Amino acid sequence: MDQQSHMRTVPIPQCMLDEEKELRVQLNKWSMIEEAIYKKKSRVQ
């Protein structure tokens, strides 16, 4: 059984789903910070 088939058939533990959600929130936060930095740099030049 390949990895994706395995993921479809085996339930994912809630703690892993919660961790993924938190990591997505953090990624979004840092992406917005990065975008703000680039915008600020472009105004300075």
HTML snippet that shows the backbone in 3Dmol.js (N, CA, C, O; Angstrom):
<script src="https://3Dmol.org/build/3Dmol-min.js"></script>
<div id="view" style="width:600px;height:400px;position:relative"></div>
<script>
const pdb = `
ATOM      1  N   MET A   1       0.848  -1.178   0.000  1.00  0.00           N
ATOM      2  CA  MET A   1       0.000   0.000   0.000  1.00  0.00           C
ATOM      3  C   MET A   1       0.893   1.241   0.000  1.00  0.00           C
ATOM      4  O   MET A   1       1.797   1.364   0.827  1.00  0.00           O
ATOM      5  N   ASP A   2       0.634   2.150  -0.926  1.00  0.00           N
ATOM      6  CA  ASP A   2       1.440   3.367  -0.953  1.00  0.00           C
ATOM      7  C   ASP A   2       0.994   4.327   0.162  1.00  0.00           C
ATOM      8  O   ASP A   2      -0.042   4.124   0.795  1.00  0.00           O
ATOM      9  N   GLN A   3       1.773   5.342   0.378  1.00  0.00           N
ATOM     10  CA  GLN A   3       1.568   6.254   1.516  1.00  0.00           C
ATOM     11  C   GLN A   3       0.217   6.965   1.440  1.00  0.00           C
ATOM     12  O   GLN A   3      -0.469   7.090   2.454  1.00  0.00           O
ATOM     13  N   GLN A   4      -0.171   7.430   0.258  1.00  0.00           N
ATOM     14  CA  GLN A   4      -1.429   8.163   0.151  1.00  0.00           C
ATOM     15  C   GLN A   4      -2.628   7.263   0.399  1.00  0.00           C
ATOM     16  O   GLN A   4      -3.590   7.682   1.041  1.00  0.00           O
ATOM     17  N   SER A   5      -2.586   6.046  -0.093  1.00  0.00           N
ATOM     18  CA  SER A   5      -3.674   5.108   0.166  1.00  0.00           C
ATOM     19  C   SER A   5      -3.779   4.829   1.661  1.00  0.00           C
ATOM     20  O   SER A   5      -4.875   4.748   2.216  1.00  0.00           O
ATOM     21  N   HIS A   6      -2.653   4.688   2.285  1.00  0.00           N
ATOM     22  CA  HIS A   6      -2.612   4.450   3.730  1.00  0.00           C
ATOM     23  C   HIS A   6      -3.243   5.625   4.479  1.00  0.00           C
ATOM     24  O   HIS A   6      -3.991   5.421   5.435  1.00  0.00           O
ATOM     25  N   MET A   7      -2.949   6.844   4.052  1.00  0.00           N
ATOM     26  CA  MET A   7      -3.488   8.031   4.710  1.00  0.00           C
ATOM     27  C   MET A   7      -5.003   8.122   4.548  1.00  0.00           C
ATOM     28  O   MET A   7      -5.696   8.628   5.431  1.00  0.00           O
ATOM     29  N   ARG A   8      -5.512   7.635   3.427  1.00  0.00           N
ATOM     30  CA  ARG A   8      -6.956   7.680   3.199  1.00  0.00           C
ATOM     31  C   ARG A   8      -7.714   6.670   4.059  1.00  0.00           C
ATOM     32  O   ARG A   8      -8.866   6.906   4.421  1.00  0.00           O
ATOM     33  N   THR A   9      -7.086   5.567   4.380  1.00  0.00           N
ATOM     34  CA  THR A   9      -7.794   4.494   5.084  1.00  0.00           C
ATOM     35  C   THR A   9      -7.606   4.534   6.595  1.00  0.00           C
ATOM     36  O   THR A   9      -8.462   4.046   7.332  1.00  0.00           O
ATOM     37  N   VAL A  10      -6.516   5.099   7.064  1.00  0.00           N
ATOM     38  CA  VAL A  10      -6.236   5.129   8.504  1.00  0.00           C
ATOM     39  C   VAL A  10      -6.653   6.494   9.049  1.00  0.00           C
ATOM     40  O   VAL A  10      -6.231   7.520   8.515  1.00  0.00           O
ATOM     41  N   PRO A  11      -7.468   6.528  10.095  1.00  0.00           N
ATOM     42  CA  PRO A  11      -7.869   7.830  10.646  1.00  0.00           C
ATOM     43  C   PRO A  11      -6.670   8.602  11.202  1.00  0.00           C
ATOM     44  O   PRO A  11      -5.769   8.026  11.810  1.00  0.00           O
ATOM     45  N   ILE A  12      -6.681   9.889  10.983  1.00  0.00           N
ATOM     46  CA  ILE A  12      -5.593  10.745  11.452  1.00  0.00           C
ATOM     47  C   ILE A  12      -5.927  11.194  12.877  1.00  0.00           C
ATOM     48  O   ILE A  12      -7.031  11.679  13.128  1.00  0.00           O
ATOM     49  N   PRO A  13      -4.997  11.039  13.800  1.00  0.00           N
ATOM     50  CA  PRO A  13      -5.257  11.456  15.197  1.00  0.00           C
ATOM     51  C   PRO A  13      -5.561  12.955  15.279  1.00  0.00           C
ATOM     52  O   PRO A  13      -4.955  13.764  14.576  1.00  0.00           O
ATOM     53  N   GLN A  14      -6.493  13.302  16.135  1.00  0.00           N
ATOM     54  CA  GLN A  14      -6.915  14.696  16.279  1.00  0.00           C
ATOM     55  C   GLN A  14      -5.747  15.602  16.650  1.00  0.00           C
ATOM     56  O   GLN A  14      -5.688  16.747  16.201  1.00  0.00           O
ATOM     57  N   CYS A  15      -4.814  15.106  17.464  1.00  0.00           N
ATOM     58  CA  CYS A  15      -3.675  15.944  17.858  1.00  0.00           C
ATOM     59  C   CYS A  15      -2.840  16.352  16.648  1.00  0.00           C
ATOM     60  O   CYS A  15      -2.286  17.451  16.617  1.00  0.00           O
ATOM     61  N   MET A  16      -2.748  15.476  15.656  1.00  0.00           N
ATOM     62  CA  MET A  16      -1.995  15.825  14.446  1.00  0.00           C
ATOM     63  C   MET A  16      -2.748  16.868  13.627  1.00  0.00           C
ATOM     64  O   MET A  16      -2.137  17.765  13.046  1.00  0.00           O
ATOM     65  N   LEU A  17      -4.066  16.753  13.581  1.00  0.00           N
ATOM     66  CA  LEU A  17      -4.868  17.751  12.867  1.00  0.00           C
ATOM     67  C   LEU A  17      -4.763  19.113  13.549  1.00  0.00           C
ATOM     68  O   LEU A  17      -4.658  20.147  12.890  1.00  0.00           O
ATOM     69  N   ASP A  18      -4.795  19.093  14.876  1.00  0.00           N
ATOM     70  CA  ASP A  18      -4.663  20.341  15.633  1.00  0.00           C
ATOM     71  C   ASP A  18      -3.295  20.975  15.408  1.00  0.00           C
ATOM     72  O   ASP A  18      -3.182  22.191  15.253  1.00  0.00           O
ATOM     73  N   GLU A  19      -2.262  20.147  15.393  1.00  0.00           N
ATOM     74  CA  GLU A  19      -0.910  20.655  15.170  1.00  0.00           C
ATOM     75  C   GLU A  19      -0.786  21.256  13.770  1.00  0.00           C
ATOM     76  O   GLU A  19      -0.182  22.314  13.596  1.00  0.00           O
ATOM     77  N   GLU A  20      -1.353  20.583  12.782  1.00  0.00           N
ATOM     78  CA  GLU A  20      -1.306  21.107  11.414  1.00  0.00           C
ATOM     79  C   GLU A  20      -2.023  22.447  11.328  1.00  0.00           C
ATOM     80  O   GLU A  20      -1.543  23.373  10.674  1.00  0.00           O
ATOM     81  N   LYS A  21      -3.164  22.549  11.983  1.00  0.00           N
ATOM     82  CA  LYS A  21      -3.915  23.807  11.974  1.00  0.00           C
ATOM     83  C   LYS A  21      -3.080  24.933  12.580  1.00  0.00           C
ATOM     84  O   LYS A  21      -3.009  26.028  12.022  1.00  0.00           O
ATOM     85  N   GLU A  22      -2.447  24.663  13.722  1.00  0.00           N
ATOM     86  CA  GLU A  22      -1.614  25.671  14.381  1.00  0.00           C
ATOM     87  C   GLU A  22      -0.425  26.070  13.504  1.00  0.00           C
ATOM     88  O   GLU A  22      -0.073  27.247  13.432  1.00  0.00           O
ATOM     89  N   LEU A  23       0.187  25.099  12.846  1.00  0.00           N
ATOM     90  CA  LEU A  23       1.312  25.395  11.967  1.00  0.00           C
ATOM     91  C   LEU A  23       0.880  26.241  10.773  1.00  0.00           C
ATOM     92  O   LEU A  23       1.623  27.114  10.324  1.00  0.00           O
ATOM     93  N   ARG A  24      -0.314  25.982  10.265  1.00  0.00           N
ATOM     94  CA  ARG A  24      -0.834  26.799   9.154  1.00  0.00           C
ATOM     95  C   ARG A  24      -1.075  28.242   9.597  1.00  0.00           C
ATOM     96  O   ARG A  24      -0.817  29.183   8.846  1.00  0.00           O
ATOM     97  N   VAL A  25      -1.570  28.404  10.818  1.00  0.00           N
ATOM     98  CA  VAL A  25      -1.787  29.746  11.368  1.00  0.00           C
ATOM     99  C   VAL A  25      -0.451  30.473  11.483  1.00  0.00           C
ATOM    100  O   VAL A  25      -0.335  31.638  11.105  1.00  0.00           O
ATOM    101  N   GLN A  26       0.555  29.775  12.010  1.00  0.00           N
ATOM    102  CA  GLN A  26       1.886  30.375  12.153  1.00  0.00           C
ATOM    103  C   GLN A  26       2.486  30.729  10.791  1.00  0.00           C
ATOM    104  O   GLN A  26       3.082  31.794  10.628  1.00  0.00           O
ATOM    105  N   LEU A  27       2.327  29.839   9.822  1.00  0.00           N
ATOM    106  CA  LEU A  27       2.856  30.094   8.479  1.00  0.00           C
ATOM    107  C   LEU A  27       2.192  31.330   7.876  1.00  0.00           C
ATOM    108  O   LEU A  27       2.862  32.174   7.280  1.00  0.00           O
ATOM    109  N   ASN A  28       0.885  31.431   8.034  1.00  0.00           N
ATOM    110  CA  ASN A  28       0.171  32.585   7.508  1.00  0.00           C
ATOM    111  C   ASN A  28       0.650  33.875   8.176  1.00  0.00           C
ATOM    112  O   ASN A  28       0.847  34.892   7.510  1.00  0.00           O
ATOM    113  N   LYS A  29       0.834  33.824   9.488  1.00  0.00           N
ATOM    114  CA  LYS A  29       1.313  34.987  10.240  1.00  0.00           C
ATOM    115  C   LYS A  29       2.677  35.450   9.716  1.00  0.00           C
ATOM    116  O   LYS A  29       2.879  36.636   9.454  1.00  0.00           O
ATOM    117  N   TRP A  30       3.605  34.506   9.567  1.00  0.00           N
ATOM    118  CA  TRP A  30       4.944  34.877   9.119  1.00  0.00           C
ATOM    119  C   TRP A  30       4.968  35.287   7.646  1.00  0.00           C
ATOM    120  O   TRP A  30       5.796  36.104   7.242  1.00  0.00           O
ATOM    121  N   SER A  31       4.082  34.734   6.859  1.00  0.00           N
ATOM    122  CA  SER A  31       3.983  35.150   5.456  1.00  0.00           C
ATOM    123  C   SER A  31       3.516  36.601   5.367  1.00  0.00           C
ATOM    124  O   SER A  31       4.003  37.372   4.540  1.00  0.00           O
ATOM    125  N   MET A  32       2.566  36.961   6.228  1.00  0.00           N
ATOM    126  CA  MET A  32       2.088  38.340   6.240  1.00  0.00           C
ATOM    127  C   MET A  32       3.176  39.298   6.717  1.00  0.00           C
ATOM    128  O   MET A  32       3.306  40.404   6.192  1.00  0.00           O
ATOM    129  N   ILE A  33       3.954  38.877   7.709  1.00  0.00           N
ATOM    130  CA  ILE A  33       5.065  39.698   8.194  1.00  0.00           C
ATOM    131  C   ILE A  33       6.095  39.890   7.080  1.00  0.00           C
ATOM    132  O   ILE A  33       6.579  40.999   6.856  1.00  0.00           O
ATOM    133  N   GLU A  34       6.422  38.808   6.390  1.00  0.00           N
ATOM    134  CA  GLU A  34       7.382  38.880   5.291  1.00  0.00           C
ATOM    135  C   GLU A  34       6.888  39.827   4.197  1.00  0.00           C
ATOM    136  O   GLU A  34       7.659  40.633   3.675  1.00  0.00           O
ATOM    137  N   GLU A  35       5.611  39.728   3.855  1.00  0.00           N
ATOM    138  CA  GLU A  35       5.044  40.608   2.828  1.00  0.00           C
ATOM    139  C   GLU A  35       5.131  42.068   3.255  1.00  0.00           C
ATOM    140  O   GLU A  35       5.448  42.936   2.441  1.00  0.00           O
ATOM    141  N   ALA A  36       4.851  42.341   4.524  1.00  0.00           N
ATOM    142  CA  ALA A  36       4.920  43.705   5.037  1.00  0.00           C
ATOM    143  C   ALA A  36       6.351  44.240   4.944  1.00  0.00           C
ATOM    144  O   ALA A  36       6.555  45.409   4.616  1.00  0.00           O
ATOM    145  N   ILE A  37       7.322  43.406   5.226  1.00  0.00           N
ATOM    146  CA  ILE A  37       8.727  43.818   5.140  1.00  0.00           C
ATOM    147  C   ILE A  37       9.081  44.176   3.700  1.00  0.00           C
ATOM    148  O   ILE A  37       9.710  45.204   3.450  1.00  0.00           O
ATOM    149  N   TYR A  38       8.673  43.318   2.741  1.00  0.00           N
ATOM    150  CA  TYR A  38       8.969  43.600   1.334  1.00  0.00           C
ATOM    151  C   TYR A  38       8.298  44.889   0.875  1.00  0.00           C
ATOM    152  O   TYR A  38       8.890  45.659   0.117  1.00  0.00           O
ATOM    153  N   LYS A  39       7.080  45.129   1.321  1.00  0.00           N
ATOM    154  CA  LYS A  39       6.391  46.374   0.942  1.00  0.00           C
ATOM    155  C   LYS A  39       7.124  47.586   1.497  1.00  0.00           C
ATOM    156  O   LYS A  39       7.283  48.598   0.814  1.00  0.00           O
ATOM    157  N   LYS A  40       7.571  47.471   2.750  1.00  0.00           N
ATOM    158  CA  LYS A  40       8.285  48.582   3.378  1.00  0.00           C
ATOM    159  C   LYS A  40       9.602  48.847   2.649  1.00  0.00           C
ATOM    160  O   LYS A  40       9.967  49.999   2.415  1.00  0.00           O
ATOM    161  N   LYS A  41      10.313  47.769   2.290  1.00  0.00           N
ATOM    162  CA  LYS A  41      11.582  47.921   1.570  1.00  0.00           C
ATOM    163  C   LYS A  41      11.362  48.601   0.215  1.00  0.00           C
ATOM    164  O   LYS A  41      12.158  49.447  -0.193  1.00  0.00           O
ATOM    165  N   SER A  42      10.286  48.232  -0.476  1.00  0.00           N
ATOM    166  CA  SER A  42      10.052  48.805  -1.803  1.00  0.00           C
ATOM    167  C   SER A  42       9.722  50.293  -1.707  1.00  0.00           C
ATOM    168  O   SER A  42      10.024  51.050  -2.630  1.00  0.00           O
ATOM    169  N   ARG A  43       9.108  50.723  -0.603  1.00  0.00           N
ATOM    170  CA  ARG A  43       8.821  52.157  -0.422  1.00  0.00           C
ATOM    171  C   ARG A  43      10.093  52.934  -0.141  1.00  0.00           C
ATOM    172  O   ARG A  43      10.198  54.099  -0.525  1.00  0.00           O
ATOM    173  N   VAL A  44      11.061  52.314   0.521  1.00  0.00           N
ATOM    174  CA  VAL A  44      12.291  52.994   0.910  1.00  0.00           C
ATOM    175  C   VAL A  44      13.170  53.241  -0.312  1.00  0.00           C
ATOM    176  O   VAL A  44      13.833  54.274  -0.397  1.00  0.00           O
ATOM    177  N   GLN A  45      13.181  52.315  -1.247  1.00  0.00           N
ATOM    178  CA  GLN A  45      14.082  52.437  -2.409  1.00  0.00           C
ATOM    179  C   GLN A  45      13.677  53.492  -3.377  1.00  0.00           C
ATOM    180  O   GLN A  45      14.349  53.692  -4.389  1.00  0.00           O
TER     181      GLN A  45
END
`;
const viewer = $3Dmol.createViewer("view");
viewer.addModel(pdb, "pdb");
viewer.setStyle({}, {cartoon: {color: "spectrum"}});
viewer.zoomTo();
viewer.render();
</script>
